[in-house]
Amino acid sequence: MKTTHYFVSSVMTRRPYLKVEWIEYVLSNSIRTEVQANGRIRRWAFISELGKYLRVVTEPDGETVHNTFPGRRFKP
């Protein structure tokens, strides 16, 4: 899994409970995808172990993970 420096240094430090397999699951099984104005791509999928939808934001290439967090307000 490709990641940005921000993801490694900031996101995983603040959210150590996140699992790589969850992120990979969202990337390959998203139920919704949106492109942000800056070209980054948002994807969501439900993670049963977390009990919530996880949002994964990638760079415009669709592969490099930039951010991820539970989607508190996400409605499928």
Secondary structure as a PSIPRED ss2 file (coil, helix, strand):
# PSIPRED VFORMAT (PSIPRED V4.0)

   1 M C   1.000  0.000  0.000
   2 K C   1.000  0.000  0.000
   3 T E   0.000  0.000  1.000
   4 T C   1.000  0.000  0.000
   5 H H   0.000  1.000  0.000
   6 Y H   0.000  1.000  0.000
   7 F H   0.000  1.000  0.000
   8 V H   0.000  1.000  0.000
   9 S H   0.000  1.000  0.000
  10 S H   0.000  1.000  0.000
  11 V H   0.000  1.000  0.000
  12 M H   0.000  1.000  0.000
  13 T H   0.000  1.000  0.000
  14 R H   0.000  1.000  0.000
  15 R C   1.000  0.000  0.000
  16 P C   1.000  0.000  0.000
  17 Y C   1.000  0.000  0.000
  18 L C   1.000  0.000  0.000
  19 K C   1.000  0.000  0.000
  20 V H   0.000  1.000  0.000
  21 E H   0.000  1.000  0.000
  22 W H   0.000  1.000  0.000
  23 I H   0.000  1.000  0.000
  24 E H   0.000  1.000  0.000
  25 Y H   0.000  1.000  0.000
  26 V H   0.000  1.000  0.000
  27 L H   0.000  1.000  0.000
  28 S H   0.000  1.000  0.000
  29 N H   0.000  1.000  0.000
  30 S C   1.000  0.000  0.000
  31 I C   1.000  0.000  0.000
  32 R E   0.000  0.000  1.000
  33 T E   0.000  0.000  1.000
  34 E E   0.000  0.000  1.000
  35 V E   0.000  0.000  1.000
  36 Q C   1.000  0.000  0.000
  37 A C   1.000  0.000  0.000
  38 N C   1.000  0.000  0.000
  39 G C   1.000  0.000  0.000
  40 R C   1.000  0.000  0.000
  41 I E   0.000  0.000  1.000
  42 R E   0.000  0.000  1.000
  43 R E   0.000  0.000  1.000
  44 W E   0.000  0.000  1.000
  45 A E   0.000  0.000  1.000
  46 F E   0.000  0.000  1.000
  47 I E   0.000  0.000  1.000
  48 S C   1.000  0.000  0.000
  49 E C   1.000  0.000  0.000
  50 L C   1.000  0.000  0.000
  51 G C   1.000  0.000  0.000
  52 K E   0.000  0.000  1.000
  53 Y E   0.000  0.000  1.000
  54 L E   0.000  0.000  1.000
  55 R E   0.000  0.000  1.000
  56 V E   0.000  0.000  1.000
  57 V E   0.000  0.000  1.000
  58 T E   0.000  0.000  1.000
  59 E C   1.000  0.000  0.000
  60 P C   1.000  0.000  0.000
  61 D C   1.000  0.000  0.000
  62 G C   1.000  0.000  0.000
  63 E C   1.000  0.000  0.000
  64 T C   1.000  0.000  0.000
  65 V E   0.000  0.000  1.000
  66 H E   0.000  0.000  1.000
  67 N E   0.000  0.000  1.000
  68 T E   0.000  0.000  1.000
  69 F E   0.000  0.000  1.000
  70 P E   0.000  0.000  1.000
  71 G C   1.000  0.000  0.000
  72 R C   1.000  0.000  0.000
  73 R C   1.000  0.000  0.000
  74 F C   1.000  0.000  0.000
  75 K C   1.000  0.000  0.000
  76 P C   1.000  0.000  0.000
